[in-house]
Amino acid sequence: MGRRAALSALIVAACLSSPVGAQDFLGHSGPVGALAVGQDMLLSGGFDTRAILWSLDEARALYVSRFHDGTVTAVAHLDDGFVTAGQDGRIAVWDRGQAAPRFATPRGTSPVASLAVAGDGSRIAAGFFDGTVQVLALADQSIVTVPAHSDRVTGVGFLPDGQIVSVGGDLRFLRWSPDGELRANAGLPGLPNGLAISQNRAAIIFADGALRVFSADGAQLPERFLTDRPLVSVGASGAHIVTGAIDGTVWTLAPKDLGITAMFRAADGPIWAVAADGAQVFTGSADGIVRRWDALTGDPLGGERPDAPEEYTDASRGAEIWRACAVCHSLQPGDHSRAGPSLHGVFGRRIGTAEGFDYSPALQALNIVWTPETVAELFEVGPEAYTPGSRMPEQRVADPADRQALVEFIARATAHMDAQAATGN
């Protein structure tokens, strides 16, 4: 922890001494997957292991944490601090202005998928990939673990009366008493991808592109089909429900009848996180920038989007498969601005040695040299088995022909960029 604490202190000092010129929030080096807005402050969590507390008015980083091992998957505000949760299965409670958590749960065997704080600030609920829900009482740091779902808990929230609602990959809607007693159990019409509490009801987004509202008993109320693409993020304020889709589209809706207030394009890829207050919407996507928008019109309120370096592409099957990799990796030499290192010239390089990227200790300890064969093996068995302990999300490429097309594209892209550099074009 010593090296990480020192690095965090340097980052904080740099952020505090250098004001951010634009109104958008620039500080993550990879996709932003968690957002929470509070009074005068914004909290963000990223694939780069960072959680950043921002001044809302100045778009200035007040504190940067790299406490979690892996992605910061969920964040929430407290009256006197904030909460972060991560891929490492930990929940950390922070006092504002302190360099270390006030309290953190031990590392878990399952990542945290969703997080919520009770209205009175006394309890935290966290949903995990293994289907459990943990309820943490802040007064005595006691934890109640509920075996809630048989699949990932995709959303959790507190109703105003302190009861907990959760939804999961098992297509179930559940409501729990504060002490963990099951009070309601209802089926869902599709795969839920997230949940936000709005006016004593649960606003749930689905993979079929619909936003549906449910009562505390799990009865379906209004619904709005927004797109034929999956909705992947949702948030709510008193005035708005906001949701983002996998193609970069964002909607703000009226909580009562789900009337569409605004619809706008916020990114060229998935909107991994959204948050809203009375006047603004905040979005997080793959480029690491948290952007702000007018909640009523969808107009951008921040600075201009910086031009991204031009990436090599072609019409091949390998280029098509690469698009999923490009969320976390660049093909530009030395471009480590995303969650993972650049893969330019990866073949022949020992794992964990690309200069300028902060690798996890687990990855640095592995003895792998990247070749077309080893990269193909990685995507055949998945990162969890091939590079255990790394921060890379679990994913596979099942078809051997697709794996071959991918490694050939990476080699072709590197050769193309090297040739351009040699000729000065």
C-alpha positions, 0 to 999 in steps of 0.5 A: 500500500505504500507505493499506492499511497505515495502515488495518490498523494502526488496525484492529489497535489497535482490536481489541487495545484492545477485548475481544470480549464473545462467544465467537463471532468478530466482525470481518469485514464480509462472508462468511467463506470460509476458516478454519483452526484451530491451537494456541490460534489461529484464522485466517479469511479473508473476501470483505472482503479481510481475513485475521484471526488470532484468540486462540482462547480469548478470541475476540479479534483479534490481527492484521488484514491487508488485503494481498490485492486481493479475496477471501481464498480460503484460509488455513493455519497454520505453526508460526511464522506463517500463510499466506494466498491470494487472488482476486489469485492471490497466496500470502503467508507471514506471521511472527506479529506482523509487519505485512507478509508475510515473502514473497509471490508476484507477482499471478497471472492466476488466483485461488487456489482451495485451499491446504495446508501439508505436515506438516513445514511445509516446503512449501505447495501451492496449487490455482488456478482455471486447473487448475494446482498450485503447490508453494512451498518455504519454505526457498528460496522456489522454486516448482514449477508443475504443470499438474494439472487441466483445470479448477479445483483444488477441493481440495489436500492433503499426505499424511503422507509428503509426497505431494500429492493434488488434485481438480478440476472435471475430475472427476479425483483425482491424487497427486503426488510431492514433486517433482511427478511424477504417481503416481496418476490416478483418476476421480471419481463427480461434481463435487468441491467440496473436500478434507481429509486425514484419517488418510492418506486424502482426504475429498472433498465432492461437489455431489451431497451426498455425502462420500466417502473415497479411498485414496492411489491414488484407490480409493473407500472409505466414502461417506456421502450426507448431503443432496440439496444440494451440500456446499461446505466440508470440514475435518478434525481427528484426531477429526472430519471436518466438512462444511457444505452450501449450505443452512446444515447442518453435520455432524461425522463419525467419520473411520473409518466416516463415522458421523454424530456431530452434525448442526446448522443453523449458518446460513440460507445456505451454509457457506462455510468449516469447521474443527475441533479435538478439541472444537469446530467453527468455521463461516463464512457470509454474515453475517461471523461465525465461530461455534463449536459443540460437535463432539459435540452441535452445541450453540452455544458462542458468543454469540447471533446478532445480529438482522439488519435487516429487508429488504424482500421480496415474492413477485416473480421479482425478489425471488427473483433478489435472494436471490443478491445478498443474500449480498454486498449489503444493501438497507438504507440505509448498511448496508455490513456485507457484502462489497459496498456497500448497493444502496439508492438505487443508481440515479443513483449513480456507481460507487464513491461510496457513502459508507462503503464501501471500494471497490477502486481499479479500481472507483473509476477506472471512469466508470459511473452506475448505472441500471436499464440499466447494472445489467442490462448488468452482469449480462448480460456479467458483472463481469469484463468490465463492471467489470474489476478489481473484487472482485465474484464473476463471475456473470451473469443470462442471461434478459433478463426476469430482469434486468428483474425484478431491477432493478425489485425493487431500485427497488421496495425502495428506494421502500418503505424511503424511504416507511417512513422518511418516515412514521416506520414 
